[in-house]
Amino acid sequence: MKVATEHSNRPVGYVSLIRLNPNYRSLWFGEIISLFGDWFNLIASAALISHLTGSGLAVGALFVIRMLAPFLVSPIAGVFADRYNRKRLLIALDLSRAIIVLGFLFVRDVNQVWLLYALTALQLGISGFFYPARNALLPDIVSRNELGTANALSSGTWSVMLALGAAVGGIVAGQWGIYPAFIIDSLTFLLSAFFINQIRYQIGSSTTQSKSSFRTAHRQYIYGLRYMTSHKNVLVIALHKGATALIVGGAFQVITVILAEQQYPIGEGGGTSLGILYAIAGVGTGIGPIFLRRFTGDRNNPLQIALAMSYAIMALGLIITAPLLGFWLVLIGSFFRAFGGGVNWVFSTQLLLQTVSDDVRGRVFSTEFAIFTLASAIGAAACGWLVDNTSITISAMIWMMAGFILIPGALWTTWIIRRWVSPSSTSEVEHQTLTSTGNQAQGYIDTTK
């Protein structure tokens, strides 16, 4: 059931969406609680492993695991999101994570770091099911004219909770120790499950309560890949998050931990300064898309232009950060880097939401998430290795990122200009393919019931 103002094509406001759509309101409350705990967990885990090992490679390995785990489950995560009740799936995943994160309390010395890695893999593997299902659920509970507002608000919430959760998590870790954060994280998953349980919606016809074989599920995932390769625009949009993660995102998570502990330490193990750095990034990712959406709305062409601009804004932030002339300048650079990254994330998601049909939405988002997580893992691993095994400085790495991040921006700009110059043939071919592929996808799912 969608509680919405279907009679109008004009996007609704943020307050109106929360006030008039109880289903989205419940999902949003769950997001607020869960994300707050997530950032507590990240700050605590990174600070703990840095404190126990003192190794850049070990910190990099943590972020590699955080990204590889959801990548490995992505072939079936999207199929689950397209085949099963998305609400029930989200609740089960939240309850599972509530139990798993309590295991972090048993990591007490360097010989138990393996347990931290194992628990992280389990937690993030489950998250690899959660986020595609959550993205696929969103258009089920909001109307077309609410979709852009809901997407922007959810992203803004992610950013605000990054800022708040990281800041509070950094204070807790720096002043009272690391382990209370894990207990708080577990409780937030329970509260998130409670709020998601309040959602009332009818399962779409494309969501199949099927008990068919793994082979069938695998075929459906392969079909989702073929859908993307036959719709080049969908594939290109889905590569944005991966490009930024490969060049900046994965590596900068490792760099942030090193800067907090070694360059600008505040609190125990640099926990407080780490929280401040993440908090500033959260503010940037939240302000960026909400500010630019005032100019783009949900219109495709302005969204595409803003995507191109996001790469230049990220490069600006990296240029400000790279000299490492002081903590305040690093914070300012982090803000602009995150500003551009937030625009990149939200607007690429919005374009996919407006482009991809419901019957393959879960598989498209899980594939996009898989690309993102794999790219993040590669970036984090490369950065951790370079820190421990080469003489390349942190400053030099950031300068290189500033240059390389402009490459996908230039490629995207070229892509959209070509489509604008000769739109007729491309649009016609993609429309025909979209129609036939969508029909085939619906028919394929129906025959597996």
C-alpha positions as CSV (number, residue, x, y, z in Angstrom):
1,M,0.0,0.0,0.0
2,K,1.4,3.4,-0.9
3,V,0.1,6.4,1.0
4,A,0.8,9.1,-1.5
5,T,-0.5,12.1,-3.4
6,E,-0.7,10.2,-6.7
7,H,-2.8,13.0,-8.4
8,S,0.2,15.3,-8.6
9,N,3.4,14.9,-10.5
10,R,5.1,17.6,-8.5
11,P,7.7,16.2,-6.0
12,V,6.5,16.4,-2.4
13,G,8.4,18.0,0.4
14,Y,10.5,16.2,3.0
15,V,8.1,17.1,5.9
16,S,5.0,16.1,3.9
17,L,6.5,12.8,2.9
18,I,7.3,11.9,6.6
19,R,3.9,13.2,7.8
20,L,1.6,11.6,5.1
21,N,3.3,8.3,4.3
22,P,3.4,6.1,7.5
23,N,5.2,3.3,5.6
24,Y,8.1,5.4,4.6
25,R,8.1,7.0,8.1
26,S,8.6,3.6,9.7
27,L,11.4,2.7,7.2
28,W,13.0,6.1,7.9
29,F,12.9,5.7,11.7
30,G,14.5,2.3,11.3
31,E,17.2,3.8,9.1
32,I,18.0,6.5,11.7
33,I,18.4,4.0,14.5
34,S,20.4,1.4,12.6
35,L,22.8,3.8,10.9
36,F,23.6,5.5,14.2
37,G,24.7,2.1,15.5
38,D,26.6,1.3,12.3
39,W,28.9,4.3,12.6
40,F,29.5,3.5,16.3
41,N,30.6,0.0,15.1
42,L,32.9,1.3,12.4
43,I,34.6,3.8,14.6
44,A,35.1,1.2,17.3
45,S,36.3,-1.6,15.0
46,A,38.8,0.6,13.2
47,A,40.1,2.1,16.4
48,L,40.4,-1.3,18.0
49,I,42.3,-3.0,15.2
50,S,44.6,0.0,14.8
51,H,45.3,0.0,18.6
52,L,45.9,-3.8,18.7
53,T,48.1,-4.1,15.6
54,G,49.5,-0.6,14.8
55,S,49.5,-1.8,11.1
56,G,48.2,0.1,8.1
57,L,47.8,-3.2,6.3
58,A,45.7,-4.6,9.1
59,V,43.4,-1.5,9.0
60,G,43.2,-1.9,5.3
61,A,42.3,-5.6,5.7
62,L,39.4,-4.6,7.9
63,F,38.0,-2.4,5.2
64,V,38.7,-5.0,2.5
65,I,36.6,-7.5,4.5
66,R,33.9,-4.9,5.0
67,M,33.6,-4.6,1.3
68,L,34.4,-8.1,0.0
69,A,31.8,-9.8,2.2
70,P,28.7,-8.0,0.6
71,F,30.4,-8.5,-2.8
72,L,30.5,-12.2,-2.4
73,V,26.8,-12.5,-1.5
74,S,25.6,-10.2,-4.2
75,P,24.8,-12.9,-6.8
76,I,22.0,-14.2,-4.5
77,A,21.2,-11.0,-2.6
78,G,19.4,-9.3,-5.5
79,V,17.5,-12.5,-6.3
80,F,16.3,-12.6,-2.7
81,A,15.1,-9.0,-3.0
82,D,13.2,-9.7,-6.2
83,R,11.7,-13.0,-5.0
84,Y,10.8,-12.7,-1.4
85,N,8.8,-10.4,0.9
86,R,11.2,-7.5,1.3
87,K,9.8,-6.4,4.6
88,R,10.3,-9.8,6.3
89,L,13.7,-10.1,4.7
90,L,14.8,-6.8,6.2
91,I,13.5,-7.7,9.7
92,A,15.3,-11.1,9.6
93,L,18.6,-9.5,8.6
94,D,18.4,-6.8,11.3
95,L,17.8,-9.5,14.0
96,S,20.7,-11.5,12.7
97,R,23.1,-8.5,12.9
98,A,21.9,-7.7,16.4
99,I,23.3,-11.1,17.6
100,I,26.5,-11.0,15.5
101,V,27.8,-7.7,16.7
102,L,27.9,-8.8,20.3
103,G,30.7,-11.1,19.4
104,F,33.0,-8.1,19.0
105,L,33.0,-7.9,22.8
106,F,35.3,-11.0,22.9
107,V,38.1,-9.4,20.9
108,R,40.6,-8.3,23.6
109,D,44.2,-8.8,22.2
110,V,46.1,-9.1,19.0
111,N,45.7,-12.9,18.9
112,Q,42.0,-12.5,18.6
113,V,42.0,-10.1,15.6
114,W,41.0,-13.0,13.4
115,L,37.6,-13.1,15.3
116,L,37.1,-9.4,14.6
117,Y,37.7,-10.1,10.9
118,A,35.3,-13.1,11.0
119,L,32.5,-11.3,12.7
120,T,32.9,-8.3,10.4
121,A,32.6,-10.6,7.4
122,L,29.4,-12.1,8.8
123,Q,27.9,-8.7,9.7
124,L,28.7,-7.1,6.3
125,G,27.7,-10.2,4.4
126,I,24.3,-9.8,5.9
127,S,24.3,-6.1,5.1
128,G,24.9,-7.2,1.5
129,F,21.4,-8.6,1.5
130,F,19.9,-5.7,3.5
131,Y,20.8,-2.7,1.3
132,P,19.6,-4.1,-2.1
133,A,16.4,-5.2,-0.5
134,R,15.9,-1.8,1.2
135,N,16.5,0.0,-2.1
136,A,14.1,-2.3,-3.9
137,L,11.5,-1.8,-1.3
138,L,11.5,2.0,-1.5
139,P,9.4,2.3,-4.7
140,D,7.0,-0.2,-3.2
141,I,6.0,2.1,-0.4
142,V,6.2,5.6,-2.1
143,S,4.6,7.0,-5.1
144,R,6.4,8.3,-8.2
145,N,6.3,11.9,-7.1
146,E,7.6,10.9,-3.7
147,L,10.5,8.8,-4.9
148,G,13.1,11.5,-5.5
149,T,12.3,13.1,-2.1
150,A,12.5,9.7,-0.3
151,N,15.8,8.9,-2.0
152,A,17.3,12.2,-1.1
153,L,16.0,12.1,2.5
154,S,17.3,8.6,3.0
155,S,20.7,9.6,1.8
156,G,20.6,12.8,3.9
157,T,19.7,10.6,6.9
158,W,22.8,8.3,6.1
159,S,24.9,11.4,6.1
160,V,23.5,13.0,9.3
161,M,23.8,9.7,11.1
162,L,27.4,9.4,9.8
163,A,28.1,12.8,11.3
164,L,26.2,12.2,14.6
165,G,27.1,8.5,15.0
166,A,30.8,9.0,14.1
167,A,31.1,12.0,16.4
168,V,29.4,10.4,19.4
169,G,31.1,7.1,18.6
170,G,34.4,8.9,18.5
171,I,33.8,10.5,21.9
172,V,32.6,7.3,23.5
173,A,35.7,5.4,22.1
174,G,38.1,8.2,23.0
175,Q,36.8,8.8,26.5
176,W,35.2,5.6,27.8
177,G,36.7,2.9,25.7
178,I,35.7,1.0,22.6
179,Y,33.5,-1.9,23.7
180,P,30.3,0.1,24.7
181,A,29.9,0.9,21.0
182,F,29.3,-2.7,20.1
183,I,26.5,-3.1,22.7
184,I,24.8,0.1,21.4
185,D,25.1,-1.2,17.8
186,S,23.3,-4.4,18.7
187,L,20.4,-2.5,20.3
188,T,20.0,-0.3,17.3
189,F,19.4,-3.3,15.0
190,L,16.6,-4.5,17.3
191,L,15.0,-1.1,17.2
192,S,15.4,-1.0,13.4
193,A,13.6,-4.3,13.1
194,F,10.8,-3.0,15.3
195,F,10.2,0.0,13.1
196,I,10.4,-2.0,9.8
197,N,7.8,-4.3,11.3
198,Q,5.3,-1.4,11.3
199,I,5.4,-1.1,7.5
200,R,2.2,-2.3,5.7
201,Y,2.4,-2.9,2.0
202,Q,1.2,-5.3,-0.6
203,I,3.8,-7.5,-2.3
204,G,4.2,-6.7,-6.0
205,S,3.3,-9.2,-8.6
206,S,7.0,-9.5,-9.5
207,T,8.0,-10.5,-6.0
208,T,7.8,-14.3,-6.0
209,Q,7.4,-16.4,-2.9
210,S,9.2,-19.3,-4.6
211,K,11.0,-22.3,-3.3
212,S,12.8,-23.0,-6.5
213,S,16.3,-24.3,-6.7
214,F,19.6,-22.5,-6.4
215,R,20.1,-23.1,-10.1
216,T,17.0,-21.2,-10.9
217,A,18.1,-18.3,-8.6
218,H,21.5,-18.3,-10.3
219,R,19.8,-18.1,-13.7
220,Q,17.8,-15.1,-12.6
221,Y,20.9,-13.4,-11.4
222,I,22.6,-14.0,-14.7
223,Y,19.5,-12.6,-16.4
224,G,19.9,-9.5,-14.3
225,L,23.5,-9.1,-15.6
226,R,22.3,-9.5,-19.1
227,Y,19.6,-6.8,-18.5
228,M,22.3,-4.4,-17.5
229,T,24.6,-5.2,-20.4
230,S,21.8,-4.8,-22.9
231,H,20.9,-1.4,-21.3
232,K,24.1,0.5,-21.6
233,N,22.9,3.6,-19.9
234,V,21.8,1.5,-16.8
235,L,25.2,-0.1,-16.7
236,V,27.1,3.2,-17.0
237,I,25.1,4.7,-14.2
238,A,25.7,1.7,-12.0
239,L,29.5,2.1,-12.4
240,H,29.6,5.6,-10.8
241,K,29.8,4.4,-7.2
242,G,32.4,1.8,-8.1
243,A,34.6,4.4,-9.9
244,T,34.6,6.7,-6.9
245,A,35.2,3.8,-4.5
246,L,38.1,2.5,-6.5
247,I,39.9,5.8,-6.7
248,V,39.0,7.5,-3.5
249,G,36.5,5.8,-1.2
250,G,38.2,2.6,-0.2
251,A,41.7,4.1,0.1
252,F,40.5,7.2,2.0
253,Q,38.9,5.1,4.7
254,V,42.4,3.7,5.5
255,I,43.9,7.1,5.2
256,T,41.4,8.6,7.6
257,V,42.3,6.1,10.3
258,I,46.0,6.8,9.8
259,L,45.5,10.5,10.0
260,A,43.5,10.2,13.1
261,E,45.9,8.0,15.0
262,Q,49.3,9.3,13.8
263,Q,48.9,12.8,12.3
264,Y,46.1,14.4,14.4
265,P,45.5,12.1,17.4
266,I,42.7,13.2,19.8
267,G,41.5,10.8,22.5
268,E,42.5,7.2,23.1
269,G,44.0,5.8,19.9
270,G,42.8,8.8,18.0
271,G,39.2,7.7,18.4
272,T,37.9,11.2,18.9
273,S,39.7,12.7,15.9
274,L,38.6,9.7,13.8
275,G,35.0,10.5,14.9
276,I,35.4,14.2,13.9
277,L,36.8,13.3,10.5
278,Y,33.9,11.0,9.8
279,A,31.4,13.5,11.2
280,I,32.6,16.2,8.8
281,A,32.3,13.8,6.0
282,G,28.8,13.0,7.0
283,V,27.9,16.7,7.0
284,G,29.3,17.0,3.5
285,T,27.5,14.0,2.0
286,G,24.2,15.2,3.5
287,I,24.4,18.8,2.4
288,G,25.7,18.1,-1.1
289,P,22.7,16.2,-2.7
290,I,20.1,18.2,-0.8
291,F,21.6,21.5,-1.9
292,L,22.0,20.6,-5.5
293,R,18.6,18.9,-5.7
294,R,17.1,22.4,-5.3
295,F,18.4,23.1,-8.8
296,T,18.1,19.6,-10.4
297,G,14.8,18.4,-9.0
298,D,14.3,14.8,-10.3
299,R,14.9,15.7,-14.0
300,N,17.3,13.4,-15.8
301,N,19.4,15.9,-17.6
302,P,20.1,18.2,-14.6
303,L,20.9,15.1,-12.5
304,Q,23.4,13.9,-15.1
305,I,25.1,17.3,-15.2
306,A,25.3,17.3,-11.4
307,L,26.9,13.9,-11.5
308,A,29.6,15.2,-13.8
309,M,30.1,18.2,-11.4
310,S,30.5,15.8,-8.4
311,Y,33.9,14.5,-9.7
312,A,35.3,18.1,-9.8
313,I,34.0,18.8,-6.3
314,M,35.7,15.6,-5.0
315,A,38.9,16.6,-6.7
316,L,38.7,20.1,-5.1
317,G,38.3,18.5,-1.6
318,L,41.3,16.2,-2.2
319,I,43.4,19.2,-3.3
320,I,42.6,21.1,-0.2
321,T,43.4,18.0,2.0
322,A,46.6,16.8,0.2
323,P,49.2,19.3,1.7
324,L,48.2,18.2,5.2
325,L,48.8,21.7,6.5
326,G,46.6,21.4,9.5
327,F,43.6,19.6,11.0
328,W,41.2,22.3,10.1
329,L,42.2,22.3,6.4
330,V,41.9,18.5,6.4
331,L,38.4,18.9,7.7
332,I,37.5,21.4,5.1
333,G,38.9,19.2,2.4
334,S,37.0,16.2,3.8
335,F,33.8,18.2,3.7
336,F,34.2,19.0,-0.1
337,R,35.3,15.5,-0.9
338,A,32.2,14.1,0.8
339,F,30.0,16.8,-0.7
340,G,30.9,15.6,-4.2
341,G,30.7,11.9,-3.1
342,G,27.2,12.4,-1.7
343,V,26.0,14.0,-4.9
344,N,27.5,11.1,-6.9
345,W,25.9,8.5,-4.7
346,V,22.4,10.0,-4.4
347,F,22.0,11.2,-8.0
348,S,23.2,7.9,-9.5
349,T,20.8,6.0,-7.3
350,Q,18.0,8.4,-8.3
351,L,18.7,7.8,-12.0
352,L,18.5,4.1,-11.5
353,L,15.3,4.3,-9.6
354,Q,13.7,6.3,-12.4
355,T,15.0,4.0,-15.1
356,V,14.9,0.3,-13.9
357,S,11.7,-1.7,-13.8
358,D,10.5,-3.3,-10.6
359,D,11.0,-6.9,-11.8
360,V,14.8,-6.6,-12.0
361,R,15.3,-3.7,-9.5
362,G,16.7,-5.9,-6.8
363,R,19.2,-7.5,-9.1
364,V,20.4,-4.2,-10.6
365,F,20.9,-2.7,-7.1
366,S,22.7,-5.8,-5.8
367,T,25.0,-5.7,-8.9
368,E,25.7,-2.0,-8.4
369,F,26.5,-2.7,-4.7
370,A,28.7,-5.6,-5.7
371,I,30.7,-3.3,-8.0
372,F,31.0,-0.7,-5.3
373,T,32.1,-3.1,-2.6
374,L,34.7,-4.9,-4.8
375,A,36.1,-1.5,-5.9
376,S,36.2,-0.3,-2.3
377,A,38.0,-3.5,-1.3
378,I,40.6,-3.1,-4.0
379,G,41.2,0.5,-3.1
380,A,41.5,-0.2,0.6
381,A,43.9,-3.1,0.1
382,A,46.1,-1.2,-2.3
383,C,46.3,1.8,0.1
384,G,47.1,-0.5,3.1
385,W,49.8,-2.2,1.1
386,L,51.3,1.1,-0.1
387,V,51.4,2.5,3.4
388,D,53.3,-0.5,4.8
389,N,55.6,-1.4,1.8
390,T,56.5,1.7,0.0
391,S,57.9,5.2,0.7
392,I,54.9,6.9,-0.9
393,T,53.6,9.5,1.6
394,I,49.9,9.9,2.6
395,S,50.1,13.4,1.0
396,A,51.3,12.0,-2.3
397,M,48.5,9.4,-2.3
398,I,45.9,12.1,-1.9
399,W,47.4,14.2,-4.7
400,M,47.2,11.2,-7.0
401,M,43.6,10.6,-6.1
402,A,42.8,14.2,-7.0
403,G,44.1,13.6,-10.5
404,F,42.6,10.2,-11.1
405,I,39.1,11.0,-9.9
406,L,38.7,13.5,-12.8
407,I,39.0,10.6,-15.3
408,P,35.6,9.0,-14.7
409,G,34.1,12.5,-14.6
410,A,35.5,13.2,-18.0
411,L,34.3,9.9,-19.4
412,W,30.8,10.5,-18.0
413,T,30.6,14.0,-19.4
414,T,31.6,12.6,-22.8
415,W,28.9,9.9,-22.5
416,I,26.0,12.3,-21.7
417,I,27.1,14.7,-24.4
418,R,27.1,12.0,-27.0
419,R,23.6,10.9,-25.9
420,W,22.3,14.5,-26.1
421,V,23.8,15.1,-29.5
422,S,22.3,11.9,-31.1
423,P,19.5,10.8,-28.7
424,S,17.0,9.4,-31.2
425,S,18.7,6.2,-32.3
426,T,20.0,5.4,-28.8
427,S,16.7,6.1,-27.1
428,E,14.7,4.0,-29.6
429,V,17.1,1.0,-29.3
430,E,17.1,1.1,-25.5
431,H,13.3,1.5,-25.4
432,Q,12.8,-1.5,-27.5
433,T,15.3,-3.5,-25.6
434,L,13.8,-2.4,-22.3
435,T,10.3,-3.4,-23.3
436,S,11.2,-6.8,-24.5
437,T,13.6,-7.5,-21.7
438,G,11.1,-6.3,-19.1
439,N,8.4,-8.6,-20.6
440,Q,10.9,-11.5,-20.7
441,A,11.9,-10.9,-17.0
442,Q,8.3,-10.8,-15.8
443,G,7.5,-14.0,-17.8
444,Y,10.6,-15.7,-16.6
445,I,9.7,-15.0,-12.9
446,D,6.2,-16.1,-13.4
447,T,7.3,-19.5,-14.8
448,T,9.4,-20.2,-11.8
449,K,6.5,-20.0,-9.3
